[in-house]
Amino acid sequence: MEIYKTKDNDLLNVKLKGRLDTNTSVELDDALKDDISELKVLKLDLTDLDYISSAGLRVLLKYHKLLQGDSKSLSILNPKTEVMEVFDMTGFSSFLNIEE
């Protein structure tokens, strides 16, 4: 998986490309944890994300909870149909802010 980050003050845009699974979820967690305390808004662009596993969902849940607890926000942008189906099947689409 490839991770592209751009930061603008308290906004972090992260674009993911490839597969978010057991092997790559640690990479995403590592990429986010250093910036999380300084953020008010985290936007994850999933336009080029082909697959998400339960390990990937755990990372999204972790940062959703961290940001929500501090009255900050996490937005999921442009998930592919396959990824959106996983969000729907797992119930993640009911609490994540998803912008298509």
C-alpha distances in whole Angstrom, upper triangle without the diagonal:
4,7,10,13,17,20,23,26,25,22,18,16,12,10,7,6,5,6,7,9,11,9,6,9,11,9,9,13,13,12,14,17,19,19,20,24,25,23,25,22,19,17,14,13,12,13,10,8,10,10,11,13,16,14,12,15,16,14,15,19,19,19,21,23,23,24,26,28,29,29,26,24,20,20,17,17,17,15,15,18,17,15,18,20,18,19,23,23,22,24,21,23,26,25,22,23,21,22,21
4,7,10,13,17,20,23,22,20,16,14,10,8,6,5,7,9,10,12,14,12,9,11,12,9,9,13,13,11,13,17,17,18,19,23,23,21,23,21,17,16,13,12,11,12,10,9,12,13,14,16,18,16,14,17,18,16,16,20,20,19,21,24,23,23,26,28,28,29,25,23,20,19,17,16,16,16,16,20,18,16,20,22,20,21,24,25,24,26,23,24,27,26,22,23,21,21,21
4,7,10,13,17,19,19,16,12,10,7,6,5,7,9,11,10,13,15,14,10,11,12,8,7,11,11,8,10,14,14,14,16,19,19,18,20,17,14,13,10,10,10,12,10,10,13,14,14,17,19,16,13,16,17,14,14,18,18,16,18,21,20,20,23,25,25,25,22,20,17,16,15,14,16,15,17,20,19,17,19,22,21,20,24,25,24,25,22,22,26,24,20,20,19,19,20
4,7,10,14,16,17,14,10,8,6,5,7,8,12,14,14,17,19,17,14,14,15,12,10,13,13,9,11,15,15,14,16,19,18,16,19,16,13,12,10,10,11,12,11,12,16,17,17,20,22,20,16,19,20,17,16,20,20,17,19,22,21,20,23,25,24,25,21,19,16,16,15,14,15,16,18,21,21,19,21,24,23,22,26,27,26,27,23,24,27,25,21,20,19,19,19
4,7,10,13,13,10,7,6,5,7,9,12,15,17,16,19,21,19,16,15,16,13,11,13,12,8,9,13,12,10,13,16,14,13,15,13,10,10,9,10,13,14,14,15,18,19,19,21,23,21,17,19,20,16,16,19,18,16,18,21,19,18,21,23,22,22,18,17,15,15,14,14,16,17,20,23,23,20,22,25,24,23,26,28,27,27,23,24,26,24,20,19,19,19,20
4,7,10,11,8,6,5,7,9,12,15,18,20,19,22,24,23,19,19,19,16,14,16,15,12,12,15,13,11,13,16,14,12,14,12,10,10,11,11,15,16,16,17,21,22,22,25,26,24,21,22,23,19,18,21,21,17,19,22,20,18,21,23,21,21,18,16,15,15,15,15,17,19,21,25,26,23,24,27,26,25,28,30,29,29,25,25,27,25,21,20,20,19,20
4,6,7,6,5,6,9,12,15,18,21,23,21,24,26,25,21,20,20,18,15,16,16,12,11,14,12,9,11,13,10,9,11,10,9,10,12,13,17,18,19,20,24,25,24,26,27,25,22,23,23,20,19,21,20,17,18,21,18,16,19,21,19,19,16,15,14,15,16,16,19,21,24,27,28,25,26,29,28,26,29,32,30,29,26,26,27,25,21,20,20,19,21
4,6,5,6,8,11,14,18,21,24,26,24,28,29,29,25,24,24,21,19,20,19,16,14,16,15,11,13,14,11,10,11,10,11,12,14,15,19,20,22,23,27,28,27,29,30,28,25,25,26,22,21,23,22,19,20,22,20,17,20,22,19,19,15,15,15,15,17,17,20,23,26,29,30,27,27,31,30,28,31,33,32,31,27,27,28,26,22,20,21,20,22
4,6,8,11,14,17,20,24,27,28,26,29,31,30,27,25,25,23,20,20,20,17,15,16,14,11,12,12,8,8,9,10,11,13,16,18,22,23,25,25,29,30,29,31,31,29,26,26,26,23,22,24,22,18,20,21,19,16,19,20,17,17,14,15,15,17,19,20,23,25,28,31,32,29,29,33,32,29,32,35,33,32,28,28,29,26,23,21,22,22,24
4,7,10,13,17,19,23,26,27,25,27,29,29,25,23,23,21,19,18,18,16,13,14,13,9,9,9,6,4,5,6,9,11,14,17,20,22,24,24,28,28,26,28,28,27,24,24,23,20,19,20,19,15,16,18,15,12,15,16,13,13,10,11,12,14,17,18,21,23,27,30,30,27,27,30,29,27,29,32,30,29,25,25,26,22,20,18,20,20,23
4,7,10,13,16,20,23,24,22,25,27,27,23,21,22,20,17,17,17,14,12,14,14,10,10,11,9,6,6,5,6,8,11,13,17,19,20,21,24,25,24,26,26,25,21,22,22,19,17,19,18,14,15,17,15,12,15,17,14,14,10,10,10,11,14,14,18,20,23,26,27,24,24,27,26,24,27,29,27,26,23,22,24,21,18,16,17,16,19
4,6,10,13,16,20,20,19,22,23,23,19,18,18,16,13,14,14,11,9,12,11,8,9,11,9,7,8,6,5,6,8,11,14,16,18,18,21,22,21,23,23,22,19,19,19,16,15,17,16,13,14,17,15,12,15,18,16,16,12,11,10,11,12,13,16,18,21,24,25,21,22,25,24,22,25,28,26,25,21,21,23,20,17,15,16,16,18
4,7,10,13,17,18,17,20,22,22,18,17,18,16,13,14,15,12,10,14,14,11,12,15,13,10,11,8,6,5,6,7,11,13,14,15,18,19,19,21,22,21,17,18,19,16,14,17,17,14,15,18,17,14,17,20,18,18,14,12,10,10,10,10,13,15,18,21,22,19,19,23,22,20,23,26,24,24,20,20,22,20,16,15,14,14,16
4,6,10,13,14,13,17,19,18,14,14,15,12,9,12,13,9,9,13,13,11,12,16,15,12,14,11,8,6,5,6,9,11,11,12,15,16,15,18,19,18,14,16,17,14,12,16,16,13,14,18,17,15,18,20,20,20,16,14,11,10,10,10,12,13,16,19,19,16,18,21,20,19,22,24,23,23,19,19,22,20,16,15,14,14,16
4,7,10,12,12,15,18,18,14,14,16,13,11,14,15,11,12,16,16,15,16,19,19,16,17,14,11,8,6,5,6,8,8,9,12,14,14,17,19,18,14,16,18,15,14,17,18,15,17,20,20,18,21,23,23,23,19,16,13,12,10,9,10,11,13,17,17,14,16,19,19,18,21,23,22,23,19,19,22,21,17,16,14,14,14
4,7,8,8,12,15,14,11,11,13,11,9,12,14,11,12,16,17,16,17,21,21,18,20,17,13,11,7,6,6,8,6,6,9,11,11,14,16,15,11,14,16,13,12,16,17,15,17,20,20,19,22,24,24,24,21,18,15,13,11,10,11,10,12,15,15,12,15,18,16,16,20,21,20,21,18,18,22,21,17,17,15,15,15
4,7,8,12,15,14,11,12,15,12,11,15,16,14,15,19,20,20,21,24,24,22,23,20,17,14,11,9,7,8,5,5,7,9,11,14,17,16,13,15,18,16,15,19,20,19,20,23,23,23,25,28,28,28,25,22,18,17,14,13,12,11,11,15,14,12,15,18,17,17,21,22,22,23,20,20,24,23,20,20,17,17,17
4,7,10,13,12,9,12,14,12,12,16,17,15,17,20,22,22,23,26,27,25,26,23,19,17,13,12,9,10,6,5,5,7,9,12,15,14,12,15,17,16,16,19,20,20,21,24,25,25,27,29,30,30,27,24,20,19,16,15,14,12,12,14,13,12,15,17,16,17,20,21,20,22,20,21,24,24,21,21,19,19,18
4,6,9,9,7,9,12,11,11,14,16,15,17,19,22,22,22,26,27,25,26,23,20,18,14,13,10,12,9,6,6,5,6,8,12,11,9,12,14,13,14,17,18,18,20,22,23,24,25,28,29,29,26,23,20,19,16,16,15,12,12,14,12,10,14,15,13,15,18,18,18,20,18,19,22,22,19,21,19,20,19
4,7,8,6,6,9,9,8,11,13,13,14,16,19,20,19,23,24,22,24,21,17,16,12,13,10,13,11,7,8,6,5,6,9,8,5,9,11,10,10,13,15,15,16,19,20,20,22,24,25,26,23,21,17,17,14,15,15,12,13,15,12,10,13,15,12,13,17,17,16,18,15,17,20,20,17,19,17,19,19
4,5,5,6,9,10,10,12,14,15,16,18,21,22,21,25,26,25,26,24,20,19,16,16,14,16,14,11,10,8,6,5,7,6,5,9,10,10,12,14,15,16,18,20,21,22,24,25,27,28,25,23,20,20,17,18,18,15,16,17,14,12,15,16,13,14,18,17,15,18,16,18,21,21,19,21,20,22,22
4,6,6,8,10,11,11,13,15,16,17,20,22,21,25,27,26,27,25,22,21,18,19,17,20,18,14,14,11,9,7,8,5,7,10,10,10,13,15,15,17,19,20,21,23,24,26,27,29,27,25,21,22,20,22,22,19,19,21,17,15,19,19,15,17,20,19,17,20,18,21,23,23,21,23,23,25,25
4,6,7,8,10,11,12,14,16,17,20,21,22,25,27,26,28,26,22,22,19,20,18,20,17,14,15,12,11,10,11,9,9,13,13,12,15,17,17,18,21,22,22,24,26,28,29,30,28,26,23,23,21,22,23,20,20,22,19,17,21,21,18,20,23,22,20,23,21,24,26,25,23,25,24,26,26
4,5,5,7,9,10,11,13,15,17,18,19,22,24,23,25,23,19,18,15,16,14,17,15,12,13,11,10,10,12,9,8,12,12,10,13,16,15,16,18,20,20,21,24,25,26,28,25,23,20,20,18,19,20,18,18,20,18,16,19,20,17,18,22,22,20,22,20,22,25,23,21,23,22,23,24
4,5,5,6,9,10,11,12,15,16,16,19,21,20,22,20,17,17,14,15,14,17,16,12,14,12,9,9,9,6,5,9,8,7,9,12,11,12,15,17,17,18,20,22,23,24,22,20,17,18,16,18,19,17,18,20,18,15,18,19,16,16,20,20,17,19,17,19,22,20,18,20,20,22,23
4,5,5,6,9,10,10,13,15,15,18,20,20,22,21,18,18,16,18,17,20,18,16,17,15,13,12,12,9,9,12,10,8,12,14,12,13,16,17,17,18,21,22,23,25,22,21,18,20,19,21,22,20,22,24,22,19,21,23,20,20,23,23,21,22,20,22,25,23,20,22,22,24,26
4,5,5,6,9,10,12,14,15,18,19,19,21,20,16,17,14,16,15,18,16,14,16,15,14,14,15,11,10,14,13,10,13,15,14,14,17,19,18,19,22,23,23,25,22,21,18,19,18,19,21,19,21,23,22,19,22,23,21,21,24,25,22,24,21,23,26,24,21,22,22,24,25
4,5,5,6,9,11,12,12,16,17,16,18,16,13,13,11,13,13,16,15,13,15,14,12,13,14,11,8,11,11,8,9,12,11,11,14,16,15,16,19,20,20,22,19,17,14,15,14,16,18,16,18,21,20,16,19,21,18,18,22,22,20,21,18,20,23,20,18,19,19,20,21
4,5,5,6,9,11,10,13,15,15,17,16,13,14,12,15,15,19,18,16,18,17,14,14,14,11,9,11,10,6,9,11,9,9,12,14,12,14,17,18,18,20,18,17,14,16,16,18,20,19,21,24,22,19,21,23,20,19,23,23,20,21,18,20,22,20,18,19,20,22,23
4,5,6,7,10,10,13,15,15,18,18,15,16,15,17,18,21,20,18,20,19,17,17,17,14,13,15,14,10,13,15,12,12,15,17,15,16,19,20,20,22,19,19,17,19,18,20,23,22,24,26,25,22,24,26,23,22,26,27,24,25,22,24,26,23,21,22,23,24,26
4,6,7,8,10,13,14,13,16,15,12,13,12,14,15,18,17,16,19,19,17,18,18,15,13,16,15,11,13,15,13,12,15,17,15,15,19,20,19,21,18,17,15,17,16,18,20,20,22,25,24,21,23,25,23,22,26,27,24,25,22,23,26,23,20,21,21,22,24
4,6,6,6,10,11,10,13,12,9,11,11,14,15,18,18,17,20,19,17,18,18,15,13,14,13,10,10,13,11,8,12,14,11,12,15,16,16,17,14,14,12,14,14,16,19,19,22,25,24,20,22,24,22,21,24,25,23,23,20,21,23,20,17,18,19,20,22
4,6,5,8,10,11,14,14,12,14,14,17,19,22,22,20,23,22,19,20,19,16,15,16,14,11,12,13,10,9,12,13,10,11,15,15,15,17,15,15,14,16,17,20,23,22,25,28,27,23,24,27,24,23,26,27,24,25,21,23,24,21,19,20,21,23,25
4,6,7,9,10,14,14,13,15,16,19,21,24,23,22,25,25,22,23,23,20,18,19,18,14,15,17,14,12,16,16,13,14,17,17,16,18,16,17,16,18,20,22,25,24,27,30,29,26,27,30,27,26,29,31,28,28,25,26,28,24,22,22,24,25,27
4,6,6,7,10,11,10,13,14,17,19,22,22,21,25,24,22,24,23,21,18,19,18,15,15,17,14,11,14,15,12,12,15,16,14,16,13,14,13,16,17,19,22,23,26,29,29,25,26,29,27,25,28,30,27,27,23,25,26,23,20,20,21,22,25
4,6,5,8,9,8,12,13,17,19,22,23,21,25,24,21,22,22,19,17,17,16,13,13,14,11,8,11,12,8,8,12,12,11,13,10,11,11,14,16,18,22,22,25,28,28,24,25,27,25,23,26,28,25,24,21,22,23,20,17,18,19,21,24
4,6,8,11,11,15,17,20,22,26,26,25,29,28,25,26,25,22,21,21,19,16,16,16,14,11,13,13,9,9,12,12,10,12,10,12,13,17,19,21,25,25,29,31,31,27,28,31,28,26,29,31,28,27,24,25,25,22,20,20,22,24,27
4,7,9,10,14,16,19,22,25,26,25,29,29,26,28,27,25,23,23,21,18,18,19,16,13,15,16,12,11,14,14,11,13,10,12,14,16,19,21,24,25,29,32,32,28,29,32,30,27,30,32,30,29,25,26,27,23,21,20,22,23,26
4,6,7,10,13,16,19,22,23,23,26,26,24,26,25,23,21,20,20,17,15,17,15,11,12,14,11,8,12,13,10,11,8,9,10,13,15,17,21,22,26,28,29,25,25,28,27,24,27,29,27,26,22,23,23,20,17,17,19,19,22
4,7,10,13,16,19,22,24,24,27,27,25,26,26,24,22,21,20,18,16,17,15,12,12,13,11,8,10,11,9,8,5,6,9,11,15,17,20,22,25,28,29,25,25,28,26,23,26,29,26,25,21,21,21,18,16,14,17,18,21
4,7,10,13,16,18,21,20,24,24,22,24,24,22,19,19,19,16,14,15,15,11,11,13,12,8,10,13,11,10,6,5,6,8,11,13,17,18,22,24,25,22,21,25,24,21,23,26,24,22,19,19,19,16,13,12,14,14,17
4,7,10,13,15,17,17,20,20,18,20,20,19,16,16,16,13,11,13,13,9,9,12,11,8,11,14,13,12,8,6,5,6,9,11,14,15,19,22,22,19,19,22,21,18,21,24,22,21,17,17,18,15,12,11,12,13,16
4,6,9,12,14,14,18,18,17,19,20,19,15,15,17,14,11,14,14,11,11,14,14,11,13,17,16,15,11,8,6,5,6,7,11,12,16,18,19,16,16,20,19,16,19,22,21,20,16,15,17,15,11,10,10,10,12
4,6,9,11,10,14,14,13,16,17,16,12,13,14,12,9,13,14,11,11,15,15,13,15,18,18,17,14,11,8,6,5,6,9,9,13,16,16,13,14,17,16,14,17,20,18,18,15,14,17,15,11,10,10,10,12
4,6,8,8,12,13,13,17,18,18,14,15,17,15,12,16,17,15,15,18,19,17,19,22,22,21,17,14,11,8,6,5,6,7,10,14,15,12,13,16,16,15,18,20,20,19,16,15,18,17,13,12,10,9,10
4,5,5,8,10,10,14,16,16,12,13,16,14,12,15,17,15,15,19,20,19,20,23,24,23,20,16,13,10,7,6,6,5,7,11,11,8,10,13,13,12,15,17,17,18,15,14,17,17,13,13,10,10,10
4,6,8,11,12,16,19,19,15,16,19,18,16,19,21,19,19,23,24,22,23,27,27,26,23,19,16,13,10,7,5,5,6,10,11,10,11,14,15,15,17,19,20,20,17,16,20,20,16,15,12,11,9
4,6,9,11,15,18,18,15,16,19,18,16,20,22,20,21,24,25,24,25,29,29,28,25,22,18,16,12,10,9,8,8,11,11,10,13,15,15,16,19,20,21,22,19,18,22,22,19,18,15,15,13
4,6,8,11,14,14,11,13,16,15,13,17,19,18,18,22,23,22,24,27,27,27,24,21,17,15,11,11,9,7,7,10,9,8,11,13,12,13,16,17,17,19,16,16,20,20,17,17,14,15,14
4,7,10,14,15,12,14,17,16,16,19,21,20,21,24,25,25,26,29,30,30,27,24,20,18,14,14,12,9,7,9,7,7,10,12,11,13,16,16,17,19,17,17,21,21,18,19,16,17,15
4,7,10,11,9,11,14,14,14,16,18,19,19,22,23,24,25,27,29,29,26,23,19,18,14,15,13,10,9,10,7,6,10,10,9,11,14,14,14,17,15,16,19,20,17,19,16,18,17
4,7,8,6,7,10,11,10,13,15,15,16,19,20,21,22,24,26,26,24,21,17,16,13,14,14,10,10,12,9,6,10,10,8,9,12,12,12,14,12,14,17,17,15,17,15,17,17
4,5,5,6,9,10,11,12,14,16,17,18,20,21,22,24,26,27,25,22,19,19,16,18,17,14,14,14,11,9,12,12,8,10,13,12,11,14,13,15,18,18,16,19,17,20,20
4,5,5,6,9,10,10,12,14,15,16,18,20,20,22,25,25,24,21,18,19,16,19,19,16,17,17,14,11,13,13,9,10,13,12,9,12,11,14,16,16,15,18,18,21,21
4,5,5,7,9,10,11,13,14,16,17,19,20,21,23,25,23,21,18,19,17,19,20,17,18,19,16,13,16,16,12,13,16,15,13,15,13,17,19,18,16,19,19,22,23
4,5,5,6,9,10,11,12,14,16,17,18,20,22,23,21,18,15,15,13,15,16,13,15,16,14,11,13,14,11,11,15,15,12,14,12,14,17,16,14,16,16,18,19
4,5,5,6,9,10,10,12,14,15,16,18,20,21,19,17,13,14,12,15,16,13,15,16,14,10,12,13,9,8,12,12,9,11,8,11,14,13,11,14,14,17,18
4,5,5,6,9,10,11,12,14,15,16,19,20,18,17,14,15,14,18,19,17,19,20,17,14,15,16,13,12,15,15,11,13,11,14,15,14,13,16,16,20,21
4,5,5,6,9,10,11,12,14,15,17,18,16,15,12,14,13,16,18,16,18,20,18,15,16,18,14,13,17,17,14,15,12,15,17,15,13,15,16,19,20
4,5,5,6,9,10,11,12,14,16,16,14,12,9,10,9,13,15,13,16,18,16,13,13,15,13,11,14,15,13,13,9,12,14,11,9,11,12,15,17
4,6,5,6,9,10,10,12,14,15,14,12,10,12,12,15,18,16,19,20,18,15,15,16,14,11,14,15,12,11,8,11,12,10,9,12,13,17,19
4,6,5,6,9,10,11,13,14,13,13,11,13,14,17,20,19,21,23,22,18,18,20,17,15,18,19,15,15,12,15,16,13,12,14,16,19,22
4,5,5,6,8,10,11,12,10,9,8,11,12,15,18,17,20,22,22,18,18,20,18,15,19,20,17,16,13,15,16,13,11,12,14,17,20
4,6,5,6,8,10,10,9,7,6,9,10,14,17,16,20,21,21,17,17,19,17,14,16,18,15,14,10,12,13,9,8,9,12,15,18
4,6,5,6,9,10,10,10,9,12,14,18,21,20,23,24,24,20,20,22,19,16,19,20,16,15,12,15,14,11,10,12,15,18,21
4,6,5,7,9,8,9,10,13,15,19,22,21,25,27,26,22,22,24,22,19,22,23,20,19,16,18,17,14,13,14,17,20,23
4,5,5,6,5,6,7,11,13,17,20,20,24,26,26,22,21,24,22,19,21,23,20,19,16,17,17,13,12,12,15,17,21
4,5,5,5,6,8,11,14,17,21,21,24,26,26,22,21,23,22,18,20,22,19,17,14,16,15,11,10,11,15,17,21
4,6,7,9,11,15,18,21,24,24,28,29,29,25,24,27,24,21,23,25,22,20,17,19,17,14,14,15,18,21,24
4,5,9,11,15,18,21,25,25,29,30,31,27,26,29,27,23,26,27,24,23,20,21,20,16,16,16,19,21,25
4,7,10,13,17,19,23,24,28,29,30,26,25,28,26,23,24,27,24,22,19,19,18,15,14,14,17,19,23
4,7,10,14,16,20,21,25,27,27,24,23,26,24,21,23,26,23,21,18,18,18,14,13,12,15,17,20
4,7,10,13,16,17,21,23,24,20,19,22,21,18,20,23,20,18,15,15,15,12,10,8,11,13,16
4,7,10,13,14,18,20,20,17,16,19,18,15,17,20,18,16,13,13,14,11,8,7,9,11,14
4,6,10,11,15,17,18,15,14,17,16,13,16,19,17,16,12,11,13,11,7,5,6,7,10
4,7,7,11,13,14,11,10,14,13,11,13,16,15,14,11,10,12,11,7,6,5,6,8
4,6,10,12,14,11,11,14,15,13,15,18,18,17,14,12,15,14,11,9,6,5,6
4,6,9,11,10,9,13,14,12,14,17,18,17,15,13,16,16,13,11,8,6,4
4,6,8,6,6,9,10,9,12,14,15,15,12,11,15,15,12,11,8,8,7
4,5,5,6,9,10,11,12,14,16,16,15,13,17,18,15,15,11,11,9
4,6,5,6,9,10,10,12,14,15,14,12,16,18,16,16,12,13,10
4,5,5,7,9,10,11,13,14,14,13,17,18,16,17,14,15,13
4,5,5,6,9,10,11,12,11,10,14,15,13,14,11,13,12
4,5,5,6,9,10,10,9,8,11,13,11,12,9,11,10
4,5,5,6,9,10,10,9,12,15,13,15,12,14,13
4,5,5,6,8,8,9,12,13,12,15,13,15,15
4,6,5,6,5,5,8,10,9,11,10,13,13
4,6,5,6,5,8,10,10,13,11,14,14
4,6,8,8,10,13,13,16,15,18,17
4,6,8,9,11,11,15,14,18,18
4,5,6,8,9,12,12,16,17
4,5,6,6,9,10,13,15
4,6,5,8,7,11,12
4,6,8,9,13,14
4,7,9,12,15
4,6,9,12
4,7,10
4,6
4
